[in-house]
Amino acid sequence: MKGVILAGGTGSRLFPLTKITNKHLLPVYNKPMIYYPIETLVNAGITDILIVTGGNHAGEFLPLLGNGSEFGLKHLNYTYQARAGGIAEALGLAEHFIDNDKVVVMLGDNVIEGNICAAVRAFEKQERGAKILLKEVDNPKEYGVAELSGDRIVRIEEKPAEPKSNLAVIGIYMYDRDVFDIIKTLKPSRRGELEITDVNNAYIARGTMTYDILQGWWGDCGESIDALLRVSNLVAQTGANKMDL
């Protein structure tokens, strides 16, 4: 199984910090933000990793990360997203890298306390389809929210006015090779982007989507400067990626 970390975008919600650097290179407590998703994938046994970046500061990843040896990797792959066209478009750039393998996709601004080892092992055994991770949140109107029926996801609604649950879809997704065929069928949303929620709902419509509930805390550092501070404090207080494998 391969891993893809999406680390592009303009970082506009973190201005002015991102006027001179990519947001994924900003510090989260004592490490650059991009370290956390790399460590999450490596902890789960995924060592063939592609970073999708973009913008004016993409070259800054190379002197920081190099070939990934600091994380025990033999090689680290990179590709470039020329414009901010959405998460699904960014993932589409990884088609040549993934080939016929399964993939774990992680947003580069997401930080978790624990690990995804159990979810990855379960997805390895899953014959086909996709798996997403959910987390209970206090403000589901701000996220993509999963509607459940028994143990099945029946729909994901983006920022609903009346959420069907308090289970947010976090930025960790697992897909089989069909994801690239799905991406090619997508139409841009009202904001002109290819949406990952549309990808996930396509798998739900096929009846091949599963889910796990994430244990431990989760933070999206890219939401706002307040969120960046909150996650930094959580890392300082409790650590991240520290659960037993």
C-alpha positions, -999 to 999 in steps of 0.1 A, spaced: 0 0 0 12 35 -8 7 68 9 -1 103 -5 2 135 15 -16 165 1 3 196 10 -6 223 -16 -31 251 -15 -26 288 -7 -30 287 30 -51 318 29 -68 311 62 -34 313 79 -24 347 64 -1 365 71 20 335 83 18 319 48 28 350 28 64 337 29 61 299 32 38 270 26 14 264 55 26 228 59 61 240 68 48 261 97 57 248 132 33 228 152 49 228 187 84 215 181 82 201 145 71 214 110 35 205 103 44 182 74 63 159 98 31 147 115 14 131 85 46 116 73 51 100 108 15 88 108 19 70 76 53 55 85 39 44 119 13 25 99 39 7 79 36 28 48 70 37 34 63 45 -3 51 81 0 43 109 -24 39 145 -14 17 167 -36 25 203 -31 21 236 -50 23 273 -49 53 296 -48 71 278 -19 70 242 -31 108 241 -34 111 246 4 101 210 10 132 196 -5 158 210 18 136 202 48 126 166 39 152 155 14 148 119 6 130 111 38 159 94 56 150 112 88 118 92 89 136 59 80 126 61 43 148 52 14 131 76 -9 104 104 -8 85 113 -39 72 147 -49 48 161 -75 34 196 -81 -2 209 -83 -1 239 -106 -33 255 -92 -56 251 -63 -82 228 -79 -94 209 -48 -84 178 -29 -97 153 -55 -78 171 -83 -46 170 -62 -51 132 -56 -56 127 -93 -20 138 -98 -9 107 -79 -23 82 -105 10 73 -120 25 68 -86 -2 46 -72 -6 25 -103 -27 -5 -93 -20 -4 -55 -43 8 -27 -35 42 -12 -38 60 21 -43 97 16 -37 122 43 -42 160 43 -9 176 53 -25 199 79 -41 171 99 -25 160 131 -37 130 153 -28 119 187 -27 82 180 -22 61 149 -41 46 120 -25 11 122 -57 -8 128 -76 10 101 -48 4 76 -46 -33 84 -84 -36 80 -83 -18 47 -56 -41 34 -80 -70 40 -109 -52 24 -114 -67 -10 -124 -34 -27 -137 1 -22 -127 28 3 -124 35 40 -127 68 58 -120 79 94 -146 97 114 -143 117 146 -170 131 170 -169 169 170 -188 197 188 -194 218 157 -204 194 129 -218 222 108 -182 232 100 -173 198 84 -183 170 61 -206 150 82 -214 113 79 -250 101 80 -252 65 93 -278 38 91 -268 10 114 -232 3 106 -233 18 71 -226 52 59 -255 63 36 -242 98 27 -217 125 35 -230 161 36 -206 190 34 -212 217 61 -248 208 67 -273 233 82 -289 204 101 -262 177 106 -275 141 107 -247 132 132 -217 147 150 -193 125 131 -170 145 110 -150 131 81 -113 138 89 -86 142 64 -75 106 62 -89 85 33 -82 50 19 -90 40 -16 -86 13 -42 -74 19 -77 -110 29 -88 -106 63 -71 -89 77 -103 -117 66 -125 -142 83 -101 -121 115 -101 -122 117 -139 -161 118 -138 -163 147 -113 -176 181 -121 -162 212 -103 -182 224 -74 -196 259 -70 -162 270 -58 -145 256 -89 -129 226 -73 -131 188 -75 -144 178 -41 -133 148 -21 -168 145 -6 -180 137 -41 -154 109 -44 -165 95 -10 -202 97 -19 -195 78 -52 -180 49 -31 -210 50 -8 -233 48 -38 -214 17 -49 -218 1 -14 -181 -2 -10 -174 24 17 -164 14 52 -154 36 82 -136 35 115 -139 60 144 -106 76 152 -93 72 188 -76 101 205 -78 137 195 -76 151 160 -68 186 148 -69 204 115 -41 230 117 -52 247 85 -86 259 98 -74 291 113 -45 306 133 -65 297 165 -66 260 153 -29 260 147 -23 272 182 -48 247 197 -32 218 179 3 230 190 -9 231 226 -24 196 223 9 182 210 28 199 238 4 186 264 -3 150 252 20 143 223 11 130 188 14 96 172 24 81 205 0 52 209 13 17 209 15 0 175 
